[in-house]
């Protein structure tokens, strides 16, 4: 079944999609700042509280691979309405949650809506624009993905100081409902529907595969790589994923098409996307630890420290998108990884008395590099695929990036923790400083590897591979 023939305002649809993505991304950054007061209200420890982020990420990781099927099966309008409705329901449950268990359920429900949202938005954006204009279009996506995390920590800090953590959910809910109403009346279907059937066996193995890996690597950074939980979860994930991939290659209508990796350009850009996402998430995890545990900055100062870099990423993304459309992704990626590597080397040499301005300045350099890579790389990879593989390409890219980010963050945290615990230094701050330096040294190696691999990107995308 082909998408219904109807005229539509492309800019209006883009605006609705970007607004929907903005509210889901803003929600992710708000909850991190709210964890301490939530722990106090519900009398829970840090290990229990971290499930508020882990459960959200796990639900995302399980849902994203299924979105390729959903986008082919259902209209983009109905799917967007469903995603926003589910997300709004989760937000409402979170606002009125009488216990931690209800709050955890709320995060899972929110994760279901958000897990559908991002791949859907990217697929529709890539469908609306021809290959030669996709860089600029995805640059607008980068503006949203940079701006939402930029204001999130500062907004959350303000709301929590003056109100309660529930105000975060009450702030997000009306915005989500407004976007939902706009989608109901103004969104049009722009994707092509197919007569596809869901393979429940694939869904089960996908859930245990991606979910197992994400959970295992998420807890490895704190519980330890040799812990039974981490090893068992990763082991289950690997086995399930092998069965899942084998099954997808045999099915006539796979849930997730792994043949997208037949494209060398898609393969390279996906690997590099994992590198840059792991570095970005890892750095955003390490810096607040350094700021609050080592440099004794406040939580609000920690949020403000990341603000300039996030804003730079947001404002630069449309610029780098236009550069990509004109010149391709090779030299953008080379330049971007150069900036990132320089920033990581500087972070590896941080001192105990580094100023807030210095840390923020280095982060701004790094995020400028990320803006040159994140969306241009994804666009370059998708441009190398035929139109019918775009939903699978976006779902695959998002899934691999999420798993890679989880692995990268867990690795950096474990390196930091191991160095901190095994140092002979008696001063706790100095020990923590050494652990953070070692983690950034490892991240620097990843930056260099990314820089070397970036030279293998073609200046202009090659022809799309056939299925």
C-alpha positions as CSV (number, residue, x, y, z in Angstrom):
1,X,0.0,0.0,0.0
2,X,1.4,3.3,-1.1
3,X,1.2,6.4,1.1
4,X,-1.9,8.4,0.3
5,X,-1.5,11.0,-2.3
6,X,-2.0,14.4,-0.7
7,X,-0.4,17.8,-0.7
8,X,1.5,18.9,2.4
9,X,3.6,21.7,3.7
10,X,7.1,20.3,4.2
11,X,8.2,23.1,6.6
12,X,5.2,22.5,8.8
13,X,5.8,18.7,9.0
14,X,9.5,19.4,9.7
15,X,8.5,21.8,12.5
16,X,6.2,19.3,14.1
17,X,8.8,16.5,14.0
18,X,11.6,18.8,15.4
19,X,9.2,20.0,18.2
20,X,8.4,16.3,19.1
21,X,12.0,15.3,19.1
22,X,12.9,18.4,21.2
23,X,10.5,17.6,24.0
24,X,11.7,13.9,24.2
25,X,15.4,14.9,24.3
26,X,14.8,17.7,26.8
27,X,13.1,15.1,29.0
28,X,16.2,12.9,29.0
29,X,18.5,15.6,30.4
30,X,16.0,16.9,33.0
31,X,15.7,13.6,34.9
32,X,19.5,13.4,35.6
33,X,19.5,16.5,37.7
34,X,16.4,15.3,39.6
35,X,17.9,12.0,40.8
36,X,19.2,13.4,44.2
37,X,15.9,14.8,45.4
38,X,14.0,11.7,44.1
39,X,16.4,9.6,46.2
40,X,15.6,11.7,49.2
41,X,11.8,11.6,48.6
42,X,11.5,7.9,48.1
43,X,14.3,6.9,50.5
44,X,16.2,4.9,47.8
45,X,19.9,4.5,47.2
46,X,22.0,5.5,44.1
47,X,21.9,2.0,42.7
48,X,18.1,2.0,42.7
49,X,17.9,5.5,41.4
50,X,20.1,4.9,38.4
51,X,17.4,2.6,37.0
52,X,15.5,5.8,36.1
53,X,18.0,6.3,33.4
54,X,18.9,2.7,32.7
55,X,15.2,1.6,32.3
56,X,14.6,4.5,29.8
57,X,17.7,3.6,27.8
58,X,16.9,-0.1,27.8
59,X,13.4,0.6,26.5
60,X,14.8,2.8,23.8
61,X,17.3,0.1,22.8
62,X,14.5,-2.5,22.6
63,X,12.1,-0.3,20.7
64,X,14.4,1.3,18.1
65,X,15.2,-1.9,16.1
66,X,11.4,-2.5,15.8
67,X,10.8,1.0,14.3
68,X,12.0,-0.1,10.9
69,X,9.1,-2.5,10.7
70,X,6.7,0.0,12.3
71,X,7.6,2.8,9.8
72,X,7.0,0.4,6.9
73,X,3.7,-0.9,8.3
74,X,2.0,2.2,9.6
75,X,1.7,5.8,8.3
76,X,4.1,8.4,9.7
77,X,1.2,10.5,11.0
78,X,-0.4,7.6,13.0
79,X,3.0,6.5,14.3
80,X,3.9,10.0,15.5
81,X,0.6,10.4,17.2
82,X,1.0,7.0,18.9
83,X,4.6,7.9,20.0
84,X,3.6,11.3,21.4
85,X,0.5,9.8,23.2
86,X,2.6,7.1,24.9
87,X,5.3,9.6,25.8
88,X,2.6,12.0,27.3
89,X,1.0,9.1,29.3
90,X,4.4,8.2,30.7
91,X,5.1,11.9,31.6
92,X,1.7,12.1,33.4
93,X,2.4,8.9,35.4
94,X,5.8,10.4,36.4
95,X,4.2,13.6,37.6
96,X,1.8,11.9,39.9
97,X,3.8,8.8,40.8
98,X,3.1,7.9,44.5
99,X,6.1,5.6,44.7
100,X,9.4,4.8,43.1
101,X,7.9,1.8,41.4
102,X,5.3,4.0,39.6
103,X,8.1,6.4,38.6
104,X,10.1,3.6,37.1
105,X,7.0,2.5,35.1
106,X,6.6,6.1,34.0
107,X,10.2,6.1,32.6
108,X,9.6,2.8,30.8
109,X,6.5,4.2,29.2
110,X,8.3,7.5,28.2
111,X,11.1,5.3,26.8
112,X,8.6,3.5,24.5
113,X,7.4,6.8,23.0
114,X,10.9,8.3,22.7
115,X,12.3,5.0,21.2
116,X,9.9,5.3,18.3
117,X,10.3,9.1,18.0
118,X,13.9,9.6,16.9
119,X,14.2,7.0,14.1
120,X,10.7,8.1,12.8
121,X,11.8,11.7,12.7
122,X,15.1,10.9,11.0
123,X,13.4,8.6,8.4
124,X,10.7,11.2,7.6
125,X,13.3,14.0,7.3
126,X,15.4,11.9,4.9
127,X,12.3,11.0,2.9
128,X,11.2,14.6,2.6
129,X,14.5,15.9,1.2
130,X,16.6,14.7,-1.8
131,X,20.1,13.5,-1.1
132,X,21.7,16.8,-2.1
133,X,19.8,18.7,0.6
134,X,19.8,16.1,3.3
135,X,22.9,17.6,5.0
136,X,21.1,20.9,5.7
137,X,17.9,19.0,6.8
138,X,19.8,16.8,9.3
139,X,21.7,19.9,10.4
140,X,18.4,21.2,11.7
141,X,18.0,17.9,13.6
142,X,21.5,18.6,15.0
143,X,20.3,22.0,16.2
144,X,17.5,20.4,18.2
145,X,19.6,17.5,19.5
146,X,22.2,20.1,20.7
147,X,19.9,22.8,22.1
148,X,17.6,20.5,24.2
149,X,20.5,19.0,26.2
150,X,22.0,22.5,26.5
151,X,19.1,24.0,28.4
152,X,18.0,20.8,30.2
153,X,20.5,20.8,33.2
154,X,20.1,24.5,33.8
155,X,16.3,24.4,33.5
156,X,16.1,21.4,35.8
157,X,18.4,23.0,38.4
158,X,16.2,26.2,38.4
159,X,12.9,24.2,38.7
160,X,14.2,21.9,41.5
161,X,15.5,24.8,43.5
162,X,12.2,26.7,43.4
163,X,9.7,23.8,43.2
164,X,10.0,20.0,43.4
165,X,11.3,17.3,41.0
166,X,7.7,16.7,39.9
167,X,7.7,20.1,38.3
168,X,10.0,18.7,35.6
169,X,7.3,16.3,34.5
170,X,4.6,19.0,34.7
171,X,6.8,21.3,32.5
172,X,7.3,18.7,29.8
173,X,3.7,17.4,29.8
174,X,1.9,20.5,28.4
175,X,4.5,20.9,25.7
176,X,4.1,17.3,24.7
177,X,0.3,17.6,24.6
178,X,0.5,20.8,22.4
179,X,2.8,19.0,19.9
180,X,0.3,16.0,20.0
181,X,-2.6,18.3,19.1
182,X,-0.6,19.8,16.3
183,X,0.2,16.4,15.0
184,X,-3.4,15.3,15.1
185,X,-4.6,18.2,12.9
186,X,-1.5,19.2,10.8
187,X,0.7,16.1,10.3
188,X,0.5,14.3,7.0
189,X,1.7,10.9,5.9
190,X,4.8,11.1,3.8
191,X,6.2,7.5,3.9
192,X,5.3,4.5,1.8
193,X,3.5,1.6,3.5
194,X,4.1,-2.0,2.8
195,X,2.3,-5.3,3.5
196,X,4.8,-6.5,6.1
197,X,4.2,-8.9,9.0
198,X,6.0,-8.8,12.3
199,X,8.0,-11.8,13.2
200,X,7.5,-12.4,16.9
201,X,10.5,-14.7,17.2
202,X,12.7,-11.8,15.8
203,X,11.2,-9.4,18.3
204,X,12.0,-11.8,21.2
205,X,15.6,-12.3,20.2
206,X,16.0,-8.6,19.4
207,X,14.8,-7.7,22.8
208,X,17.1,-10.1,24.6
209,X,20.0,-9.3,22.2
210,X,20.1,-5.5,22.3
211,X,18.6,-5.3,25.8
212,X,21.1,-7.8,27.2
213,X,24.0,-5.9,25.7
214,X,22.8,-2.5,26.9
215,X,22.0,-3.7,30.4
216,X,25.3,-5.6,30.7
217,X,27.5,-2.8,29.6
218,X,25.5,-0.2,31.6
219,X,26.1,-1.9,34.9
220,X,29.6,-3.0,34.1
221,X,31.0,0.4,34.8
222,X,29.7,0.3,38.4
223,X,29.3,-3.4,39.2
224,X,32.5,-4.4,37.5
225,X,33.2,-6.2,34.3
226,X,33.7,-9.6,36.0
227,X,30.4,-9.4,38.0
228,X,27.9,-12.1,37.4
229,X,25.2,-9.6,36.4
230,X,27.4,-8.0,33.7
231,X,28.9,-11.1,32.3
232,X,25.6,-13.0,32.3
233,X,23.7,-10.2,30.7
234,X,26.3,-9.6,28.0
235,X,26.5,-13.3,27.3
236,X,22.8,-13.6,26.9
237,X,22.8,-10.5,24.7
238,X,25.6,-11.9,22.4
239,X,23.9,-15.3,21.9
240,X,20.5,-13.8,21.3
241,X,21.9,-11.2,18.9
242,X,23.7,-13.9,16.9
243,X,20.5,-15.9,16.5
244,X,18.6,-12.6,15.7
245,X,21.1,-11.6,12.9
246,X,21.1,-15.1,11.4
247,X,17.4,-15.1,11.3
248,X,17.2,-11.7,9.7
249,X,19.5,-12.8,6.9
250,X,17.2,-15.7,6.1
251,X,13.8,-13.9,6.2
252,X,12.3,-12.5,3.1
253,X,10.9,-9.6,5.1
254,X,13.4,-9.1,7.9
255,X,12.5,-7.0,10.9
256,X,15.9,-5.2,10.7
257,X,17.8,-5.4,7.4
258,X,21.5,-6.1,8.1
259,X,22.3,-6.0,4.4
260,X,22.6,-2.2,4.9
261,X,26.2,-3.1,5.9
262,X,26.8,-4.2,2.3
263,X,27.5,-0.5,1.7
264,X,31.1,0.3,2.7
265,X,30.1,3.9,3.2
266,X,27.3,3.0,5.6
267,X,29.7,0.6,7.4
268,X,32.4,3.2,7.9
269,X,30.1,6.0,8.9
270,X,28.3,3.8,11.4
271,X,31.6,2.8,13.1
272,X,32.6,6.4,13.3
273,X,29.2,7.4,14.7
274,X,29.7,4.9,17.5
275,X,33.2,6.4,18.2
276,X,31.9,10.0,18.4
277,X,28.8,9.1,20.4
278,X,30.8,7.0,22.9
279,X,33.3,9.9,23.3
280,X,30.5,12.5,23.7
281,X,28.4,10.5,26.2
282,X,31.5,9.4,28.1
283,X,32.8,12.9,28.4
284,X,29.4,14.2,29.5
285,X,29.5,11.6,32.3
286,X,33.1,12.2,33.4
287,X,33.0,16.0,33.5
288,X,30.3,16.4,36.2
289,X,32.1,13.8,38.3
290,X,35.3,15.9,38.0
291,X,33.5,19.1,38.6
292,X,31.6,18.1,41.7
293,X,33.9,15.4,43.3
294,X,37.3,16.9,42.4
295,X,37.0,20.6,41.7
296,X,34.1,21.1,44.2
297,X,31.8,23.0,41.8
298,X,28.1,23.0,42.5
299,X,25.5,21.0,40.5
300,X,24.3,24.2,38.9
301,X,27.9,25.2,37.9
302,X,28.3,21.7,36.5
303,X,25.3,22.2,34.3
304,X,26.5,25.7,33.2
305,X,29.9,24.2,32.4
306,X,28.4,22.1,29.6
307,X,26.0,24.8,28.3
308,X,28.4,26.7,25.9
309,X,29.5,23.5,24.2
310,X,26.0,22.2,23.8
311,X,24.9,25.5,22.4
312,X,27.8,25.5,19.9
313,X,26.9,22.1,18.7
314,X,23.3,23.2,18.2
315,X,24.1,26.4,16.3
316,X,26.9,24.8,14.3
317,X,24.9,21.8,13.1
318,X,22.9,23.7,10.4
319,X,26.2,25.2,9.2
320,X,28.0,21.9,8.9
321,X,24.9,20.4,7.2
322,X,25.2,23.0,4.4
323,X,28.9,22.3,4.2
324,X,28.2,18.6,3.9
325,X,25.7,19.2,1.0
326,X,28.4,21.1,-0.9
327,X,31.6,19.2,-0.2
328,X,30.7,15.9,1.3
329,X,31.7,14.4,4.7
330,X,35.3,13.5,4.5
331,X,37.0,16.7,5.5
332,X,34.3,17.6,8.0
333,X,34.9,14.3,9.7
334,X,38.7,14.7,9.6
335,X,38.4,18.2,11.1
336,X,35.8,17.1,13.6
337,X,37.9,14.3,15.0
338,X,40.9,16.6,15.1
339,X,39.0,19.0,17.4
340,X,37.7,16.1,19.5
341,X,41.2,14.6,19.9
342,X,42.8,17.9,20.9
343,X,40.1,18.4,23.5
344,X,40.5,14.9,24.9
345,X,44.2,15.3,25.2
346,X,43.7,18.6,27.1
347,X,41.2,16.9,29.4
348,X,43.7,14.0,30.1
349,X,46.0,16.7,31.5
350,X,43.5,18.5,33.7
351,X,44.7,19.6,37.1
352,X,43.0,19.8,40.5
353,X,42.6,23.6,40.2
354,X,41.4,23.9,36.6
355,X,39.0,26.8,36.2
356,X,35.3,26.4,35.2
357,X,36.0,28.6,32.2
358,X,38.9,26.4,31.0
359,X,36.9,23.2,31.3
360,X,33.9,24.8,29.5
361,X,36.2,26.1,26.8
362,X,37.7,22.7,26.1
363,X,34.2,21.2,26.0
364,X,33.2,23.8,23.5
365,X,36.1,22.8,21.2
366,X,35.0,19.2,21.5
367,X,31.4,19.8,20.8
368,X,32.3,22.0,17.8
369,X,34.0,18.8,16.5
370,X,31.0,16.7,17.3
371,X,28.8,19.1,15.2
372,X,31.0,18.4,12.2
373,X,30.6,14.6,12.5
374,X,27.3,13.5,14.1
375,X,24.6,14.4,11.6
376,X,26.9,14.6,8.5
377,X,28.2,11.0,9.1
378,X,24.7,9.6,9.5
379,X,23.5,11.5,6.3
380,X,26.5,10.2,4.3
381,X,25.7,6.6,5.3
382,X,22.0,6.9,4.6
383,X,22.7,8.6,1.2
384,X,24.6,5.4,0.2
385,X,21.4,3.3,0.7
386,X,18.4,3.0,-1.7
387,X,15.2,4.6,-0.5
388,X,13.6,1.3,0.6
389,X,16.4,0.7,3.1
390,X,16.3,4.2,4.7
391,X,14.0,3.0,7.6
392,X,16.4,0.1,8.3
393,X,19.4,2.3,8.0
394,X,18.2,4.9,10.5
395,X,17.0,2.2,13.0
396,X,20.4,0.4,12.6
397,X,22.4,3.6,13.0
398,X,20.5,4.6,16.2
399,X,20.7,1.1,17.7
400,X,24.4,0.7,17.1
401,X,25.1,4.2,18.4
402,X,23.2,3.5,21.6
403,X,25.0,0.2,22.2
404,X,28.3,1.8,21.4
405,X,27.6,4.8,23.7
406,X,26.8,2.4,26.5
407,X,29.9,0.3,25.9
408,X,32.1,3.5,25.7
409,X,30.7,5.0,28.8
410,X,30.9,1.8,30.8
411,X,34.6,1.4,29.7
412,X,35.6,4.9,30.6
413,X,33.8,4.7,34.0
414,X,35.5,1.4,34.8
415,X,38.9,2.7,33.9
416,X,38.3,5.7,36.1
417,X,37.1,3.6,39.0
418,X,39.9,1.1,38.7
419,X,42.6,3.8,38.6
420,X,41.0,5.6,41.5
421,X,40.7,2.5,43.7
422,X,44.1,1.1,42.8
423,X,46.2,4.3,43.2
424,X,48.7,4.6,46.1
425,X,47.7,8.2,46.6
426,X,46.1,8.9,50.0
427,X,44.2,12.1,49.0
428,X,40.8,11.1,47.6
429,X,40.6,14.0,45.2
430,X,44.0,13.3,43.8
431,X,43.1,9.6,43.4
432,X,39.8,10.6,41.6
433,X,41.8,13.0,39.4
434,X,44.2,10.3,38.3
435,X,41.3,8.0,37.5
436,X,39.6,10.7,35.4
437,X,42.9,11.5,33.6
438,X,43.4,7.8,32.7
439,X,39.8,7.6,31.3
440,X,40.4,10.6,29.1
441,X,43.7,9.1,27.9
442,X,41.7,6.1,26.7
443,X,39.2,8.4,25.1
444,X,42.0,10.2,23.3
445,X,43.1,6.9,21.7
446,X,39.6,6.4,20.4
447,X,39.7,9.9,19.0
448,X,42.9,9.1,17.1
449,X,41.5,5.9,15.7
450,X,38.4,7.9,14.6
451,X,40.7,10.5,12.9
452,X,42.6,7.8,11.0
453,X,39.4,6.1,9.9
454,X,37.9,9.4,8.8
455,X,40.4,9.6,6.0
456,X,38.7,6.6,4.4
457,X,35.4,8.4,3.9
458,X,34.7,9.5,0.3
459,X,34.4,13.2,-0.3
460,X,31.0,12.6,-1.9
461,X,28.7,9.6,-1.2
462,X,28.9,6.8,-3.7
463,X,26.0,5.2,-5.4
464,X,23.4,3.5,-3.3
465,X,23.8,-0.2,-2.9
466,X,21.0,-2.5,-4.0
467,X,19.4,-5.0,-1.8
